[in-house]
């Protein structure tokens, strides 16, 4: 039975691991596929040190992104209410509906910061009034904003 070889992946390899992972593979797989195509490096103390350095740097970047999301969440809460203007018919019923694109546009006008509309969850809105929308700013940070739908 063949001995397994440890390698460090340089990129994501399907069903094997992600970039920077230390994995054990068959020697032929490493020799014939991973190493020649630059998808992995053989394990040495220097390479392990490099991987640890890269992981620490990546963790630091993730922490900075999370802190930025928390700061933006605080800014959204401080603003308090966003107003969406829509055309209204009888009985305060709006034409169409308020979409997450409308909400993203209103937030961008107020904060000068662009938000991806796919990260915004808006309830079904067919009348004027006050509503709450949820915005996913980071994988661990969500913000709840107040929407006021008015006629123009």
Secondary structure in CASP SS format (residue, H / E / C, confidence):
PFRMAT SS
TARGET T0000
AUTHOR 0000-0000-0000
METHOD secondary structure of the structure
MODEL  1
X C 1.00
X C 1.00
X C 1.00
X E 1.00
X E 1.00
X E 1.00
X E 1.00
X E 1.00
X E 1.00
X C 1.00
X C 1.00
X C 1.00
X E 1.00
X C 1.00
X C 1.00
X C 1.00
X E 1.00
X C 1.00
X C 1.00
X C 1.00
X C 1.00
X E 1.00
X E 1.00
X E 1.00
X E 1.00
X E 1.00
X H 1.00
X H 1.00
X H 1.00
X H 1.00
X H 1.00
X H 1.00
X H 1.00
X H 1.00
X C 1.00
X C 1.00
X C 1.00
X C 1.00
X C 1.00
X E 1.00
X E 1.00
X E 1.00
X C 1.00
X C 1.00
X H 1.00
X H 1.00
X H 1.00
X H 1.00
X H 1.00
X H 1.00
X H 1.00
X H 1.00
X H 1.00
X H 1.00
X H 1.00
X H 1.00
X H 1.00
X H 1.00
X H 1.00
X H 1.00
X H 1.00
X H 1.00
X H 1.00
X H 1.00
X H 1.00
X H 1.00
X H 1.00
X H 1.00
X H 1.00
X H 1.00
X H 1.00
X H 1.00
X H 1.00
X H 1.00
X H 1.00
X H 1.00
X H 1.00
X H 1.00
X H 1.00
X C 1.00
X E 1.00
X E 1.00
X E 1.00
X E 1.00
X E 1.00
X E 1.00
X C 1.00
X E 1.00
X C 1.00
X H 1.00
X H 1.00
X H 1.00
X E 1.00
X E 1.00
X C 1.00
X C 1.00
X C 1.00
X C 1.00
X C 1.00
X H 1.00
X H 1.00
X H 1.00
X H 1.00
X H 1.00
X H 1.00
X H 1.00
X H 1.00
X H 1.00
X H 1.00
X H 1.00
X H 1.00
X C 1.00
X C 1.00
X C 1.00
X C 1.00
X C 1.00
X H 1.00
X H 1.00
X H 1.00
X E 1.00
X E 1.00
X E 1.00
X C 1.00
X C 1.00
X C 1.00
X C 1.00
X E 1.00
X C 1.00
X E 1.00
X E 1.00
X E 1.00
X E 1.00
X E 1.00
X E 1.00
X E 1.00
X E 1.00
X E 1.00
X E 1.00
X C 1.00
X C 1.00
X E 1.00
X E 1.00
X E 1.00
X E 1.00
X E 1.00
X E 1.00
X E 1.00
X E 1.00
X E 1.00
X E 1.00
X E 1.00
X C 1.00
END
